[in-house]
Amino acid sequence: MPKHLPILSIFGPTGAGKTATALALAKLLIERKKVGGVDIISADSRQVYSDIPILSGTDVPAEFVDCRSGEIRLHGIGMLAADESWSLGQFQVLFHTVYKQAIEKNRATLIVGGTALYHKQLLQSDPLLRVQPNEKLRRELDALSVEQLQASLASADTKRLERMNDSDRANPRRLVRAIEQAISTKPTLRVSQPNACQRYWFISVPDSILEERIAQRVRKRFQTGAVDEVRKVLALSAVSKQLTTACGLLEISQYLAGKIDETMCLQLWTTRELRYAQSQKKWYSQFPDVLQTDLLAVLDSVY
């Protein structure tokens, strides 16, 4: 058994079945005695919020209730309140904390979720990634336009603005984060970089199946509590911008305000989820040596 087991990143579009696949692999690894246990870390920037488990599609299998402290452990779900921020750097710290314990106990580590950036930069060592969120600064920057944010970043770090692509330059959230990193004087969250091998496994299904799954999931979430979750979030005095960008929140907000009916709400929400799924699939080409095979083949080739 190698000293450091490979880290397996399981990514792909929403609705592809990533969580179920990860659980099936974890069970096989344990049954075949390849590992002492499995730690599954959610790589999803919305599921980290405790206020929107239904809206964000946490979809934690019921059996995980009894597995959180046992052979199979789940991390990164429902950790934050609505007004708290979450960043790539914080995700890295979570990963390193879990992974350090995993290698000591000969446990496998699976990174599972649709936020591709978390997979891609999991082992990046740039300390800027771990600059802690500055809530006071973010509140001040919220009042600025995109043009004003660009000017602010240019003043703080001209080269950083020049390196950004057109999409990032037009994205207020990414501009705010860049400014936050550029002017930070606080020490970054420190992690020790492991000598680890990361493998990638892309999970997907045909578009026709994916579209039907997404439509069904949106209907189910709407009917089983997502509306109440949004109503409670809207009543809060402070909410993280990251949470407010979750698919479905804007659409349900409009429904609750009487601007659209249920049919239109479901239609708009489903369309947004489908667009998001297609954008997730485009990340495929940005990962090296991506596995596209069945469960048993992955089990044999990675472990």
Backbone torsions as a table, in degrees:
resi	resn	phi	psi	omega
1	MET	NA	126.2	179.0
2	PRO	-63.1	153.7	-179.3
3	LYS	-60.2	-42.6	179.2
4	HIS	-115.3	112.0	176.3
5	LEU	-65.5	148.0	177.0
6	PRO	-60.6	145.6	172.0
7	ILE	-89.5	126.5	-179.4
8	LEU	-106.9	118.0	176.3
9	SER	-94.8	119.0	178.9
10	ILE	-107.1	111.9	-176.3
11	PHE	-133.8	172.0	-178.1
12	GLY	151.9	-179.5	-176.0
13	PRO	-70.3	156.1	175.7
14	THR	-59.2	137.8	-180.0
15	GLY	88.7	0.6	-177.0
16	ALA	-80.5	-16.7	179.4
17	GLY	99.4	31.6	-176.1
18	LYS	-65.0	-44.8	-177.5
19	THR	-64.6	-45.5	179.4
20	ALA	-63.0	-38.6	179.2
21	THR	-65.4	-43.0	179.6
22	ALA	-62.5	-41.3	179.5
23	LEU	-65.5	-41.3	178.5
24	ALA	-62.6	-42.1	178.3
25	LEU	-65.3	-42.4	179.6
26	ALA	-59.0	-43.7	179.6
27	LYS	-63.5	-41.1	179.2
28	LEU	-65.0	-41.7	179.3
29	LEU	-59.3	-40.0	-179.4
30	ILE	-74.5	-44.0	180.0
31	GLU	-59.3	-37.9	-178.0
32	ARG	-89.5	7.9	175.3
33	LYS	56.0	35.9	176.9
34	LYS	-82.4	-22.1	-178.7
35	VAL	-143.6	165.3	177.1
36	GLY	-84.6	-11.4	179.8
37	GLY	171.2	178.9	-177.6
38	VAL	-137.0	132.7	173.6
39	ASP	-109.2	121.1	178.8
40	ILE	-106.0	121.3	-179.5
41	ILE	-109.1	123.8	179.9
42	SER	-75.0	122.5	176.6
43	ALA	-102.6	66.1	-179.1
44	ASP	-136.9	120.9	-173.3
45	SER	-77.0	-4.1	177.1
46	ARG	-109.0	-35.0	-177.7
47	GLN	-67.8	-10.4	177.6
48	VAL	-70.2	-16.2	-178.3
49	TYR	-89.0	130.7	-176.9
50	SER	-75.1	-19.1	-174.8
51	ASP	-79.2	-16.0	-173.4
52	ILE	-131.7	49.2	-178.9
53	PRO	-61.9	-36.1	-179.1
54	ILE	-77.5	-48.7	-179.4
55	LEU	-58.1	-42.3	-176.8
56	SER	-81.7	-6.4	178.0
57	GLY	70.2	42.3	-179.7
58	THR	-54.1	-42.2	172.6
59	ASP	49.2	45.1	178.6
60	VAL	-77.2	121.2	179.4
61	PRO	-56.3	145.0	-176.2
62	ALA	-57.1	-32.6	-177.5
63	GLU	-67.4	-16.3	178.0
64	PHE	-67.6	-21.0	178.9
65	VAL	-56.7	-35.4	-179.0
66	ASP	-97.3	2.6	-174.8
67	CYS	-110.7	-5.5	-172.4
68	ARG	-62.4	-26.0	179.8
69	SER	-118.5	14.9	-176.0
70	GLY	-115.0	-141.1	-175.9
71	GLU	-64.2	-36.3	178.2
72	ILE	-115.3	121.5	-178.0
73	ARG	-120.4	141.9	-179.9
74	LEU	-113.7	132.6	-177.4
75	HIS	-128.3	152.6	173.3
76	GLY	86.8	16.7	179.3
77	ILE	-113.0	129.3	174.7
78	GLY	57.9	40.0	-176.3
79	MET	-89.1	-25.6	-169.4
80	LEU	-116.2	152.5	170.9
81	ALA	-81.0	166.3	-173.2
82	ALA	-61.8	-28.0	-176.2
83	ASP	-92.9	3.0	-178.9
84	GLU	-92.3	152.9	-179.5
85	SER	-100.7	156.4	179.3
86	TRP	-140.2	134.8	-176.6
87	SER	-134.2	170.4	175.7
88	LEU	-57.6	-42.1	-179.7
89	GLY	-61.4	-41.3	177.9
90	GLN	-66.6	-36.6	176.3
91	PHE	-63.5	-40.8	177.9
92	GLN	-59.9	-42.3	179.7
93	VAL	-62.5	-43.0	176.0
94	LEU	-58.0	-48.3	179.9
95	PHE	-58.3	-49.7	-176.4
96	HIS	-62.5	-37.1	178.1
97	THR	-63.0	-46.7	-179.6
98	VAL	-68.6	-43.5	-174.8
99	TYR	-66.5	-37.8	178.8
100	LYS	-58.8	-43.3	179.0
101	GLN	-70.8	-34.0	-177.8
102	ALA	-65.1	-44.6	-176.9
103	ILE	-68.6	-26.6	177.5
104	GLU	-70.1	-28.2	-176.4
105	LYS	-108.4	11.1	-178.9
106	ASN	56.9	45.0	178.8
107	ARG	-103.4	144.6	175.8
108	ALA	-80.5	150.1	178.1
109	THR	-120.3	120.5	178.0
110	LEU	-113.3	128.6	175.6
111	ILE	-103.3	118.2	-170.7
112	VAL	-129.3	123.0	176.2
113	GLY	159.2	171.7	-172.1
114	GLY	-96.7	-0.2	177.3
115	THR	-85.1	92.8	-171.2
116	ALA	-60.6	-32.2	-179.2
117	LEU	-59.1	-35.9	-180.0
118	TYR	-65.9	-37.8	177.1
119	HIS	-68.2	-47.1	-172.9
120	LYS	-65.5	-37.2	-175.3
121	GLN	-110.9	23.8	-178.4
122	LEU	-55.2	-42.6	-175.0
123	LEU	-104.7	11.2	178.3
124	GLN	-67.5	141.4	-174.1
125	SER	-105.6	2.5	-178.9
126	ASP	-58.3	118.1	-178.0
127	PRO	-63.1	-21.1	178.4
128	LEU	-62.0	-28.4	-179.7
129	LEU	-64.3	-22.5	-175.4
130	ARG	-107.9	18.0	171.0
131	VAL	-64.8	128.4	-174.9
132	GLN	-74.4	147.0	179.1
133	PRO	-58.4	140.5	178.1
134	ASN	-114.1	95.7	-172.6
135	GLU	-65.1	-37.1	179.4
136	LYS	-62.8	-46.2	178.9
137	LEU	-62.9	-41.2	-179.0
138	ARG	-62.5	-38.9	178.3
139	ARG	-64.9	-38.0	178.1
140	GLU	-67.4	-40.1	-177.6
141	LEU	-75.1	-21.3	-179.9
142	ASP	-58.2	-27.4	-176.4
143	ALA	-82.5	-6.5	-175.7
144	LEU	-91.8	150.7	175.0
145	SER	-78.7	170.6	178.1
146	VAL	-59.4	-43.0	-179.7
147	GLU	-62.4	-40.3	179.3
148	GLN	-68.9	-36.7	176.7
149	LEU	-64.9	-41.0	177.8
150	GLN	-61.3	-42.5	179.5
151	ALA	-65.2	-38.7	178.7
152	SER	-64.5	-42.4	178.5
153	LEU	-67.5	-39.8	178.5
154	ALA	-59.5	-37.9	178.8
155	SER	-68.9	-36.9	-177.2
156	ALA	-83.1	-37.9	-176.3
157	ASP	-158.8	86.4	-176.7
158	THR	-58.9	-42.1	-177.6
159	LYS	-64.6	-34.5	178.8
160	ARG	-63.4	-43.8	178.7
161	LEU	-64.1	-39.7	-179.4
162	GLU	-65.8	-31.1	-179.3
163	ARG	-77.8	-18.4	-177.4
164	MET	-72.4	142.6	175.2
165	ASN	-78.5	172.7	-175.5
166	ASP	-60.1	-37.2	-179.4
167	SER	-64.4	-45.4	-179.3
168	ASP	-67.1	-35.7	179.1
169	ARG	-65.4	-25.4	-179.1
170	ALA	-96.7	2.2	-176.5
171	ASN	-101.1	106.4	-177.1
172	PRO	-55.9	-41.1	-177.6
173	ARG	-62.8	-40.3	-179.7
174	ARG	-74.3	-31.8	175.8
175	LEU	-66.5	-42.6	178.6
176	VAL	-61.5	-44.0	179.9
177	ARG	-63.6	-39.5	179.6
178	ALA	-64.4	-41.6	177.5
179	ILE	-63.9	-43.7	179.8
180	GLU	-57.3	-44.4	179.4
181	GLN	-68.7	-38.7	-175.0
182	ALA	-67.1	-35.0	-174.3
183	ILE	-105.2	3.4	-177.6
184	SER	-64.4	134.8	175.3
185	THR	-114.6	-3.7	-179.9
186	LYS	-83.4	149.6	177.5
187	PRO	-65.7	144.2	179.5
188	THR	-78.0	159.7	175.0
189	LEU	-66.1	127.1	-174.0
190	ARG	-95.6	140.7	174.2
191	VAL	-139.9	150.4	175.5
192	SER	-92.5	129.0	-174.6
193	GLN	-77.2	121.6	-178.6
194	PRO	-80.6	154.4	173.3
195	ASN	-86.8	80.7	-169.4
196	ALA	-120.9	153.0	174.9
197	CYS	-105.5	125.1	179.5
198	GLN	-109.8	127.3	176.9
199	ARG	-113.5	154.3	-175.5
200	TYR	-121.5	135.5	179.0
201	TRP	-129.4	115.3	-177.6
202	PHE	-92.1	123.5	-179.7
203	ILE	-108.7	127.9	177.0
204	SER	-154.6	171.9	176.4
205	VAL	-140.0	163.9	177.5
206	PRO	-55.1	148.8	-175.9
207	ASP	-55.7	-38.8	-177.9
208	SER	-63.1	-39.6	178.5
209	ILE	-71.5	-41.5	180.0
210	LEU	-61.3	-43.0	179.9
211	GLU	-61.9	-41.9	-179.9
212	GLU	-68.5	-40.7	178.6
213	ARG	-61.2	-45.8	-178.4
214	ILE	-63.5	-43.2	178.8
215	ALA	-61.0	-42.7	179.5
216	GLN	-65.6	-42.2	-178.7
217	ARG	-65.5	-40.3	178.9
218	VAL	-62.6	-45.7	178.8
219	ARG	-60.6	-43.8	-178.0
220	LYS	-65.0	-42.9	-179.4
221	ARG	-65.3	-39.3	178.7
222	PHE	-61.8	-40.1	-175.0
223	GLN	-82.5	-17.2	-172.0
224	THR	-116.6	22.9	171.2
225	GLY	130.3	-9.7	-178.2
226	ALA	-62.6	-35.9	-179.5
227	VAL	-63.6	-44.1	178.7
228	ASP	-64.8	-37.8	178.1
229	GLU	-60.6	-46.2	-179.5
230	VAL	-65.7	-40.9	178.7
231	ARG	-57.7	-42.6	-179.7
232	LYS	-69.6	-38.0	178.4
233	VAL	-64.1	-42.9	-179.1
234	LEU	-64.5	-22.5	-179.3
235	ALA	-85.9	-8.5	-178.9
236	LEU	-75.0	151.5	-178.8
237	SER	-76.8	-27.1	-179.7
238	ALA	-143.6	133.5	-179.2
239	VAL	-137.7	133.7	178.1
240	SER	-61.7	139.6	178.6
241	LYS	-61.9	-31.2	-180.0
242	GLN	-63.2	-38.4	178.0
243	LEU	-67.7	-39.8	-176.1
244	THR	-68.4	-14.7	179.1
245	THR	-91.8	3.9	178.0
246	ALA	-61.7	137.6	178.4
247	CYS	-56.6	132.6	178.0
248	GLY	99.5	-24.4	-176.1
249	LEU	-68.3	-46.2	178.4
250	LEU	-62.7	-43.6	-177.4
251	GLU	-64.8	-43.0	178.4
252	ILE	-69.6	-33.6	176.6
253	SER	-60.3	-42.8	178.5
254	GLN	-66.8	-36.5	177.5
255	TYR	-64.5	-44.6	-179.8
256	LEU	-66.7	-28.6	179.1
257	ALA	-82.6	-2.8	179.1
258	GLY	79.6	12.9	-178.8
259	LYS	-80.6	-26.8	177.7
260	ILE	-139.0	157.8	178.1
261	ASP	-91.8	179.7	-176.7
262	GLU	-60.9	-43.2	-178.4
263	THR	-60.0	-46.1	179.7
264	MET	-66.9	-37.7	178.8
265	CYS	-59.9	-47.5	179.8
266	LEU	-64.6	-38.4	-179.9
267	GLN	-65.1	-47.7	-179.1
268	LEU	-66.0	-41.1	179.5
269	TRP	-63.7	-45.9	179.6
270	THR	-61.3	-43.6	179.4
271	THR	-60.7	-41.0	179.2
272	ARG	-65.6	-42.0	177.7
273	GLU	-62.4	-40.0	179.6
274	LEU	-65.5	-41.2	177.4
275	ARG	-62.8	-40.3	178.9
276	TYR	-64.1	-41.7	178.8
277	ALA	-61.5	-41.3	179.1
278	GLN	-66.1	-37.5	178.4
279	SER	-67.9	-34.1	177.4
280	GLN	-65.0	-37.8	-179.5
281	LYS	-65.6	-28.2	-179.5
282	LYS	-68.6	-19.1	179.8
283	TRP	-71.1	-15.9	-175.1
284	TYR	-51.1	-43.8	-175.0
285	SER	-70.1	-11.3	-176.2
286	GLN	-93.6	3.0	178.8
287	PHE	-110.1	141.2	-179.8
288	PRO	-82.3	140.9	172.1
289	ASP	48.8	54.3	-177.8
290	VAL	-75.0	131.8	176.5
291	LEU	-79.6	133.7	173.0
292	GLN	-134.9	81.9	-173.9
293	THR	-151.7	-173.0	-176.9
294	ASP	-89.7	175.4	-173.2
295	LEU	-59.5	-47.2	-176.6
296	LEU	-67.1	-35.8	178.9
297	ALA	-66.3	-40.4	177.2
298	VAL	-64.4	-42.1	179.8
299	LEU	-57.4	-45.1	-177.3
300	ASP	-75.0	-37.7	-175.3
301	SER	-81.0	-28.4	-177.3
302	VAL	-94.9	-36.7	-175.5
303	TYR	-116.3	NA	NA
